[in-house]
Amino acid sequence: MSERRSEHFRDRAGLSEREYAAHVGISRGAVQKARASGRLVLHADGSIDASASDARRTQATDPAMRRGRREPPLRPVPDATVGSVAETLREQGLPAPQAPADMTYLQARTANEVLKAQERKMRLQKLKGEVIERARATALVFRLARQERDAWAGWPARVAAMMAADLGIGAHTMQTVLETHVRHHLGELAELQAEFR
């Protein structure tokens, strides 16, 4: 029986359904549907003519259809997105497109992988306690700056008498002069803005 079957397979002119499914990369059920709908070319012995069937399936299949799912039409990529991709590539020392039309799929994919790696690194650093959220960092800097301001505002009253004695002038005069200069300096510091990039 097995000898007769192997002779039968040797005598076939084309491929079996299973072989054609492997050749095309689809399921055997999809091959059976294609056969039933007439999208396959068969030899007289019922086996599948692979090259002719490939050509017929290509003609009969909507190019926008992939494995039964219609892909959405391609939309133009916004210039801001292309700019972000170019910036990411340049930061990594990689060649970047000069114009949106010059963008390649490989460049976009590379930039995406770089960003994903950076995101994973930041998430890991956050889990380890090496990175904190921007809002928390801003609140911490603000609190420290307020504590430093308060310490400076109280400093003239603490040191004015000692400095006045060293210089041989009145303590009240010394304190007034120090407070004036400290207030001016704190006003300049208040104009500084903390930036987290």
CORUR-V817155 format. One record per residue. N is the residue number from 1. RES is the residue in three letters. SS is DSSP state (a for helix, b for strand, c for the rest). D_CENTER is the distance of its C-alpha to the mean C-alpha in whole Angstrom. Layout:
BEGIN
n res ss d_center
N RES SS D_CENTER
N RES SS D_CENTER
END
This chain:
BEGIN
n res ss d_center
1 MET c 59
2 SER a 56
3 GLU a 58
4 ARG a 59
5 ARG a 55
6 SER a 54
7 GLU a 56
8 HIS a 55
9 PHE a 52
10 ARG a 53
11 ASP a 55
12 ARG c 52
13 ALA c 51
14 GLY c 47
15 LEU b 44
16 SER c 45
17 GLU a 42
18 ARG a 40
19 GLU a 40
20 TYR a 39
21 ALA a 36
22 ALA a 35
23 HIS a 36
24 VAL a 33
25 GLY c 31
26 ILE c 32
27 SER c 34
28 ARG a 38
29 GLY a 38
30 ALA a 36
31 VAL a 38
32 GLN a 41
33 LYS a 40
34 ALA a 40
35 ARG a 43
36 ALA a 45
37 SER c 43
38 GLY c 45
39 ARG c 41
40 LEU c 43
41 VAL c 46
42 LEU b 48
43 HIS c 51
44 ALA c 54
45 ASP c 54
46 GLY c 51
47 SER c 48
48 ILE b 45
49 ASP c 45
50 ALA a 42
51 SER a 41
52 ALA a 43
53 SER a 41
54 ASP a 38
55 ALA a 39
56 ARG a 40
57 ARG a 37
58 THR a 35
59 GLN a 38
60 ALA a 38
61 THR c 34
62 ASP c 32
63 PRO c 29
64 ALA c 27
65 MET b 28
66 ARG b 26
67 ARG c 27
68 GLY c 29
69 ARG b 26
70 ARG b 26
71 GLU c 22
72 PRO c 22
73 PRO c 23
74 LEU c 20
75 ARG c 19
76 PRO c 19
77 VAL c 16
78 PRO c 16
79 ASP a 17
80 ALA a 15
81 THR a 11
82 VAL a 13
83 GLY a 14
84 SER a 10
85 VAL a 10
86 ALA a 13
87 GLU a 13
88 THR a 10
89 LEU a 12
90 ARG a 15
91 GLU a 14
92 GLN c 14
93 GLY c 17
94 LEU c 16
95 PRO c 18
96 ALA c 16
97 PRO c 18
98 GLN c 20
99 ALA c 20
100 PRO a 18
101 ALA a 21
102 ASP a 20
103 MET c 17
104 THR c 17
105 TYR a 15
106 LEU a 14
107 GLN a 13
108 ALA a 10
109 ARG a 9
110 THR a 10
111 ALA a 7
112 ASN a 5
113 GLU a 6
114 VAL a 7
115 LEU a 4
116 LYS a 4
117 ALA a 8
118 GLN a 8
119 GLU a 7
120 ARG a 10
121 LYS a 12
122 MET a 12
123 ARG a 13
124 LEU a 15
125 GLN a 17
126 LYS a 17
127 LEU a 19
128 LYS c 21
129 GLY c 22
130 GLU c 21
131 VAL c 19
132 ILE c 20
133 GLU c 19
134 ARG a 19
135 ALA a 22
136 ARG a 24
137 ALA a 24
138 THR a 25
139 ALA a 28
140 LEU a 29
141 VAL a 29
142 PHE a 31
143 ARG a 33
144 LEU a 34
145 ALA a 35
146 ARG a 37
147 GLN a 39
148 GLU a 39
149 ARG a 41
150 ASP a 43
151 ALA a 44
152 TRP a 45
153 ALA a 47
154 GLY a 49
155 TRP a 50
156 PRO a 52
157 ALA a 55
158 ARG a 54
159 VAL a 55
160 ALA a 57
161 ALA a 61
162 MET a 60
163 MET a 59
164 ALA a 62
165 ALA a 64
166 ASP a 63
167 LEU a 64
168 GLY c 67
169 ILE c 66
170 GLY c 65
171 ALA a 63
172 HIS a 62
173 THR a 62
174 MET a 59
175 GLN a 57
176 THR a 57
177 VAL a 56
178 LEU a 53
179 GLU a 52
180 THR a 52
181 HIS a 50
182 VAL a 47
183 ARG a 47
184 HIS a 46
185 HIS a 44
186 LEU a 42
187 GLY a 42
188 GLU a 40
189 LEU a 37
190 ALA a 37
191 GLU c 35
192 LEU c 33
193 GLN c 29
194 ALA c 27
195 GLU c 23
196 PHE c 20
197 ARG c 17
END
